[in-house]
Amino acid sequence: MKLVRLISGIFLLLFSLSFGLFAYQYGRSRYSYYGGPNIPSEFYWSRLQYTSSYAGGSSFGYRRFYGGWSRDYPKADNDCLIALRRLTHINSPSPLNVVDLASDHVFDYPWIYAVQVNTWTFTEEEAKRLHDYLLKGGFLMVDDFHGTDDWAHFMAGMRMVLPDRPVEDLRDEDEIYHVLYDINEKFQIPSEVYVNTGRTYEKDGYVPKWRAIRNEHGRIMVAICANMHLGDAWEWADSPEYPEKFSGLAFRIVLNYITYAMTH
């Protein structure tokens, strides 16, 4: 009887350990990136989730891993976290976060990254929450949209959020380009399409636009990378076919943006 109890106890212990390991591994899967922070940190990499729509106005209605917001996720985001930990002293955990504007958890994160923002749509409540987030000190970086029509659709959403704040072109001497790296030369950062075509632009987005929206005190709230695709440059950084000069600049840009957001 004692032997049976001992064997049963060992079995239960091994089962518990196995289940705990499974739960840990499952908890680190891509679908666990939803929700708020669970360990102390000063910075969290956060991707903005939104309802997407075509330029024509037909709504996808997808809010999980199917909409335009999730392009290049999670590899591009993970590659940035690796660079952040290697090249700065900013304390950042491994898990990624997906920010839903339907939740007040957005205020838990100091910095948010968004892509394909020419397809984003907001309810009035979501626009108000993003507006409040930015005015309370949050920072938004937008990337991966191209050309005249994309800009117009991006601005339609942006005007719901910040109706009165002007958009300006950033200059090489702006502080955001000198907080970590001195970035005195910027050029168009293309998507992976460059590998097969040698083309740096998409649609009619021939000229890269480094732009920003500031608050009333001059602090940048929204950093705009138009006619570029930094996410692909991060994601393809380990590919020998994608030129290092594009990935190198893309990493320096985002690390400067993060450092600026955390210090201003």
N, C-alpha and C positions, 0 to 999 in steps of 0.2 A: 504493500500500500504506500509506504514511504517512497519507494522507487517510482511508482506511478505518479505520485504528486510531484516528485522532483522533475520527472520528464515533462509533465504538464506545465510546470513552472518555467522550465527552460524554453518550451515551445512558445508559451505566451510572451516571454521576454524577447525571443527572436522575432516573433510576429510583430510585436510593438516596435522594435527597432527597424524592421523592414518597412512597416507602414509609415513610420516617421520619416525614413529616408525617401520613400515614394512621395509623401506629402511635401517634403522640402523640394524635391526635384520638380514636382508638378507645380508647386508654388512659384518656381523660378521660370516657368514656361511663359510664352509670349502673352498668353491670355491672363496672366496674373498681374499685368502692369496697370490694371485699373485700380482705382482707390487711392487713398491718401498715403502719406509717408508712414513707414512703420519703424524706422530707426532714426536716431538723431543725426542730423546733417545740416549743413548751411546751404546746400544747393541740391536741387533735384532737376534732372533732365525731364522736361514735360512737353508732350506733343498735344497740340490742340485738336480736339475732335469736334466736328461740326456736321450738320446736314448739308449734303452736296446737291447742287442743281446744275443742269446744263445751261449754257448761255441763253438758250431759248426759254428757259424758265421751268422745264419739267423736272420735278424733284426726284432724286434717287430714293430718298428716304432712308438711306443706309447710314448707320451711326457707329457700327463696330469696325470690322476690318475690311470693309468693302468700298468705302467712300474714298474720294480723292485725298482726304486728309491723311490717309495711312500710307501713301506712296513712299517707298524705300524703307518703311518701318518693318522690323526694328534694327536692321543692320546698320543703316546710316547713323542712327541715334547711338547705338552701342559703340560704333567706331569713334564718335565724338567723345563719349564718356572715357574711352581708353586714352585718347589724346589729352583730355582734361586732367586725368589723374597723373599722367606721365609728365606733363609740361607745366602744371600749375600746382599751387598748394591748396586749392579749393577742395574742401572735403565734400565728396559726392559719393553716394552709395551706388551699387550696381543696378538695382531695379530701375526700369523706366516707368514713367507715369503718363497716363493719358488723361487729359483734362477735359471734362464735360462741363460746358457752360450752363447746364441745367442744375449744377451743384455748386454750393458755396465752397467746395474744396479747392476751387480755382485760387482762392486767396491763400492757400497753403504753399504756393509755388512762386518763387521770385522771377522766374524766367520761363517763357513758353515759345515753342517753335511751331510754325504752321506752314503748310505747303499747299500748292494749287489753290490759292486763295481767290482765284477768279471764279471758283465754283461754290464758295461758301455762302450760306444763307443763315440769317439769325431771326429768331423771334424778338419781339421788343424786350422781353425779359432777358434773353441771352445777351442782346446788345447792351442792355443796361448793366448787366453783371460784368461784361468785359470792359465797359467804360469805367465802372467803379474800380475794377482791378488795376487798370492802367493809372488812374488818378491817385490811387493809394500807393503807388510805387512799383507796380509790376512792369515787366518788360516783355514785349512781343517781337519776335523776329519772323518775318515772312519771306518765303522763297518759292522758286519753281512756278513762275507764271510769266507769260511771254506775249509781247505785242500789244497793239492798241486796244483791241477788244478785251483782252484779259485785264488790262489796266482799268478799263472802264467798269468792269464787273467787280473787280477788287475794290475799287473806290466806292461803289454803290453800297457794299457791306460796311466799309470803313466809315462812311458818312453816317450810318446808323449808330456807330459806336462813338465816334468823335466828330460830330457835325461841324464844329467851328475851328478845329485846329488845322493849320496849313501844313502842306507837305513841302519839304525842301530837299534840294540836292545837297548831299554831304560833300565836304571838301577834304582834300588830302590832309590838311592841317587840323581838322576836327579832332578833338581829344579822344574820341572813341577809337581812332586809328593809331593811338600811341600809348594806351594804358598798359599794354603788355608787350606787344610787338610794335615796332615802328613800321607802319605800312604806308610807304610813299608811292607805291606803284600798284594800281589795281587794273584788272582786265577782265574780259568776259569769261565766266566760268561755265562751261557747257555741260550738257547731260551726256549720258553714255552714247548718244547718237554720234558724237564726235569720233568715236572709235572706228565706225564704219564709213563715215561721210567726210570727216575733217571739217565739219561745219560747227561753228560755235553758237549759232543763233537758232531760234525756232520761230515760226510764223513770221511776223514782221518786226520781231524784237531784235533788231540789228545792233543796237547800242545798249550796253549795260547801264542800269540805273541804280546808283547807290543813294538811297533816299531815306528820309526819316520824318517822324512827327514828334515834336517836343511838347512838354507841358509848359505852363506859363512861366516857369522858372528857368527854362532852357534845357532841362534834362530830356534826353531822348527816351521816349516811351515805346515807339515802334520803329524798328530798323527794317528797311525795305530793300530786298535784293530782287529787283525786277529784271527780266530778260536774262536770267541766269538759273542755274540749278546746282546749288552748293551741296544739296543732299546726295546727288549722284557722285559728286567729287569725293565726298567722304566714303560713300559706299564702294566706289571703285578704286579707292586708294591703294588696295593691295593687288590691283590688276596691272600687269606690265604693259597692257595695251593703252591704258589711260595715262596721259602725261602727268608726271609728278608736279609740274609747275601749277597745274590747276588744283590738284588736291592740296598742295602745300599752301597756296593762298586761301583756299576754302577753310582749312583748319585754322590758319592764323586769324582770319576774319571772325569766325565763330568764337574763338577763345578770347579775342578782344571784346566782342559783344557781351559775352558772359561776364568777363572781368569788369567791364563798364557797368553792367546791370547790377553787379554785386557791390560796387563801390560808389555808386552815385544815386 
